[in-house]
Amino acid sequence: ANLAVYDEAMQHEGATRMATTLTVSLFRRSEISVGHVGDSRAYLVHHGKIRQLTSDHTYVAMQLKMSLISKKDAEASELRGVLTRSIGANPTVQMDYSHTVLRSGDTVVLCSDGLHGCVTDAEIGDAVSRMAPSVACAHLSQLAEKRGSSDNISVQILRVDNVQRVG
């Protein structure tokens, strides 16, 4: 995918650089594996508590990690959307990978920055804990739109009904 976007961008000299983010999940047995580059996110909601499974590849996230700015400053920064890694920006890309054990009743949320930039983690966790996945998707998307999201809004919610025990 990275090389396809990069090659397409090379076909259009002088045009603005093409790049995108990618967060993918693979469910196998009692685990979820997440591959990630950019500032889309994966979350796990377990018993009403939300945990971010990915780290944003942005300039502001790097500043936060190095304690150069506060979380409040990060939320207001004009550099929030400046990516440090993305699909298509270079001929090769470094992705993050993680694995997490799933339990029955867990909920996985994949979303773009158009959603998580306007809706808090707590609001995401609350919505997926109280609502059916399709209803929560619509609710969260509408909330981000209502708050004036200036980016694309994508959200996918997957509820784990049953995890088979593997011997």
C-alpha positions as CSV (number, residue, x, y, z in Angstrom):
1,A,0.0,0.0,0.0
2,N,2.8,2.4,0.9
3,L,4.6,1.9,-2.4
4,A,1.4,2.2,-4.4
5,V,0.6,5.6,-2.8
6,Y,4.2,6.7,-3.2
7,D,4.4,5.7,-6.9
8,E,1.1,7.4,-7.6
9,A,2.4,10.6,-6.0
10,M,5.6,10.4,-8.2
11,Q,3.4,10.4,-11.3
12,H,2.1,13.9,-10.4
13,E,5.1,16.2,-10.1
14,G,4.3,19.6,-8.7
15,A,1.1,18.4,-7.1
16,T,0.7,18.3,-3.3
17,R,2.3,15.3,-1.7
18,M,0.0,12.4,-1.3
19,A,0.0,10.5,2.0
20,T,-2.4,8.8,4.3
21,T,-2.6,6.9,7.6
22,L,-3.3,3.3,8.2
23,T,-4.5,1.3,11.2
24,V,-5.4,-2.3,10.7
25,S,-6.4,-5.1,13.0
26,L,-6.2,-8.9,12.8
27,F,-8.3,-11.0,15.1
28,R,-6.8,-14.5,15.8
29,R,-7.8,-16.8,18.6
30,S,-7.9,-14.7,21.7
31,E,-5.7,-11.8,20.4
32,I,-5.9,-8.7,18.3
33,S,-2.8,-7.7,16.4
34,V,-2.7,-4.0,15.3
35,G,-0.5,-2.5,12.6
36,H,-0.3,1.2,12.6
37,V,1.2,4.3,10.9
38,G,0.0,7.9,11.2
39,D,-2.6,9.4,13.5
40,S,-5.6,7.2,13.1
41,R,-6.1,5.2,16.3
42,A,-7.1,1.8,17.7
43,Y,-8.7,1.6,21.2
44,L,-9.7,-1.3,23.4
45,V,-12.7,-0.8,25.7
46,H,-12.8,-3.4,28.6
47,H,-15.4,-3.1,31.3
48,G,-16.1,0.5,30.4
49,K,-12.4,1.6,30.6
50,I,-10.8,2.8,27.3
51,R,-7.2,2.3,26.4
52,Q,-5.5,3.6,23.3
53,L,-3.6,0.8,21.6
54,T,-1.7,3.0,19.1
55,S,0.6,6.0,19.4
56,D,0.1,8.9,17.1
57,H,2.9,9.6,14.6
58,T,2.6,13.4,14.8
59,Y,5.0,16.2,15.7
60,V,2.8,17.1,18.7
61,A,2.7,13.5,20.0
62,M,6.5,13.5,19.8
63,Q,6.7,16.7,21.8
64,L,4.3,15.3,24.4
65,K,6.3,12.1,24.7
66,M,9.5,14.1,25.3
67,S,7.6,16.3,27.9
68,L,8.2,19.5,25.8
69,I,4.6,20.6,25.9
70,S,1.6,19.9,28.2
71,K,-1.5,17.8,27.1
72,K,-3.5,21.0,27.1
73,D,-1.0,22.8,24.8
74,A,-1.0,19.7,22.6
75,E,-4.8,19.8,22.2
76,A,-4.6,23.5,21.1
77,S,-1.5,23.2,18.9
78,E,-1.8,24.0,15.2
79,L,0.8,21.3,14.6
80,R,-1.5,18.5,15.8
81,G,-2.0,17.1,12.3
82,V,1.6,17.3,11.2
83,L,2.6,13.6,10.6
84,T,6.0,12.2,11.3
85,R,5.2,8.9,9.6
86,S,2.6,8.1,7.0
87,I,1.7,5.8,4.1
88,G,3.1,7.1,0.8
89,A,5.4,9.9,2.0
90,N,8.6,7.8,1.4
91,P,9.4,4.7,-0.6
92,T,9.5,2.7,2.7
93,V,7.6,3.0,5.9
94,Q,8.1,2.0,9.5
95,M,4.9,0.6,11.1
96,D,4.2,-0.1,14.7
97,Y,2.8,-3.5,15.7
98,S,1.2,-4.6,18.9
99,H,-0.7,-7.6,20.2
100,T,-3.4,-7.5,22.9
101,V,-5.3,-10.3,24.6
102,L,-9.1,-10.0,24.1
103,R,-11.8,-11.1,26.5
104,S,-15.5,-11.6,25.9
105,G,-17.4,-8.3,26.0
106,D,-14.4,-6.2,24.9
107,T,-14.9,-3.6,22.2
108,V,-12.3,-2.5,19.6
109,V,-12.6,1.0,18.1
110,L,-10.7,2.0,15.0
111,C,-11.0,5.7,14.0
112,S,-9.5,8.6,12.1
113,D,-8.3,11.9,13.6
114,G,-11.4,13.5,12.3
115,L,-13.2,11.7,15.1
116,H,-10.7,11.5,17.9
117,G,-9.7,15.2,17.3
118,C,-13.2,16.3,18.3
119,V,-14.4,13.6,20.6
120,T,-12.7,12.7,23.9
121,D,-11.5,9.2,24.7
122,A,-13.9,9.1,27.6
123,E,-16.8,10.0,25.3
124,I,-15.8,7.2,22.9
125,G,-15.5,4.7,25.8
126,D,-18.9,5.8,27.2
127,A,-20.7,5.5,23.8
128,V,-19.4,2.0,22.9
129,S,-20.1,0.8,26.5
130,R,-23.8,2.0,26.3
131,M,-24.7,1.6,22.7
132,A,-24.8,-1.1,20.0
133,P,-21.7,-0.7,17.7
134,S,-23.7,0.6,14.7
135,V,-25.6,3.2,16.9
136,A,-22.3,4.2,18.6
137,C,-20.7,4.7,15.2
138,A,-23.5,7.0,14.1
139,H,-23.6,8.9,17.4
140,L,-19.8,9.5,17.5
141,S,-19.7,10.6,13.8
142,Q,-22.5,13.0,14.3
143,L,-20.9,14.4,17.5
144,A,-17.6,15.0,15.7
145,E,-19.5,16.7,12.8
146,K,-21.5,18.9,15.2
147,R,-18.2,20.0,16.9
148,G,-16.9,21.1,13.5
149,S,-14.4,18.4,12.6
150,S,-12.3,19.7,9.7
151,D,-11.0,16.3,8.7
152,N,-12.5,13.0,7.4
153,I,-14.4,11.1,10.0
154,S,-14.1,7.4,10.0
155,V,-15.0,5.0,12.8
156,Q,-15.4,1.2,13.0
157,I,-16.5,-0.5,16.2
158,L,-16.2,-4.2,16.8
159,R,-17.7,-6.0,19.8
160,V,-16.1,-9.3,20.9
161,D,-19.1,-11.5,21.9
162,N,-17.2,-14.6,22.7
163,V,-13.5,-15.6,22.9
164,Q,-12.9,-19.3,22.6
165,R,-10.5,-20.8,25.1
166,V,-7.5,-22.3,23.2
167,G,-5.9,-25.4,24.8
